[in-house]
Amino acid sequence: MVRWLSWLSHLSNTQKVPGSSPSRISIHDVRWDCAGGRLEWPTLLSTTSMRPFLLLVTGILAVLGPSTGRRVAEREFAALSGPSLSTLAASSDPSTNLDAANPSSHLSNILIPRAPDTSNNTLVRNYLVATLRALDWHVEEDSFIDNTPYGPKNFTNVIATKDPDAPHRVALAAHFDSKFFAASPLNQFVGATDSAAPCALMLDLAEFLNPLLNARAAVADDPFSDYEIDAEVADTTLQLIFFDGEEAFKDWTDTDSIYGARHLATKWQNTYLPPHPKRRLLASHGAHTPLSTLDHLILLDLLGAPRPRVRSYFPDTAWLFDALVSAERRLGDAGLLMPSTDGNSEGEKGLKGAGEGAGHEGSFFAQRTGHEGTLGYIGDDHVPFLRAGVSILHVIAEPFPHVWHSLADDATALDLPTLRRWNLILRVFFAEYLGLRPDELSTREAEPTPSEGAEAAAVRRSASEL
Ligand SMILES: [Zn+2]
């Protein structure tokens, strides 16, 4: 059932035509977006199917270029050495903070019902903020009110930036709200894969990378340093975005979904950064906005269940997708990946442990076809940024985990070896993106990584206290 041809409305630069049957639309519908260089197409999905699929459309060409964002050239990542890979897997346990059985893990602190504008949502937000402030990152709480089917609601995005003055940023994002359900027992929904686990991954990654980023800054300031790093890479910082209000309160529509992402993309398009010496060499025209200094938005969603399959959606970030695949392959070859719970012994080399339903050869990633430009994409928090011209890498399991939007999306839906593998893949990927070589940097500036802030630990509350 085709609702609308929204790409036509993009071409005429008008608002999209509202759908006639929103109840038939999946929360993550498949679209083509012309404004971001892709065409948008409506979904055929029903909420009962809970399974998105991609529409294959051939012969469609992108007709509009990006409006705001900066195109970032593809570049070679300097591959981490074997010792760096081993350091990265061993220096802080990549499972600890993703273990729901550990009551002080990041995951346990997030895994409560946390729909927007509730006290539990605030508790989780406070935990995110406290954890990142403990690392001395710049943390912004972006609060606003928007209308929902249940009236006006308060929302707050959390944006944490290692170096807010850096001329380049790569943003890693996920949504921290859980889906609102009005009645018991569904109002106990905790969204383990959706997206508590991705948020916990992000916090652990920040703690892991923080001392390396400090060491990178120290060598960059040292005129006698022999640490080799590309100047633009050295000027790139890491930003974490935790979106509020990703979920629809009722059925997914343009106005009942991705509240936080829509707000932030609009705000960042219309905010002008004050002049700063570090940004003076940026090649963009005119004044800088937070969007014009954002090189890539990497969005995580629906991760943590075993045997995910993640595909590449956008041609301009296919090289980043390939870097994820490469990271996973090298970790497997080095024997650093644990098996999934469904078999294989620890330390075995190769990509074992992701069986039927996963990507090629046990990988989490679907083999690229080379025809990604003709694939649709899944509606999610990246869409307003995509439309604003930001380069997007969408890391989402598709098909969705079978527990999607059910009470079964709790701790039992998560597979710890799978989460550990995600954590290591992200460590390798961001170390290489940011020019961090753990074996060299870890000897230059030792700084303890706080496993948890005392302040952060104090904000946890169990679901039973609701
Ligand atoms: Zn969801």
Residues whose N, C-alpha, C, O or C-beta is under 5 A from the ligand:
A	BS01	ZN	D194
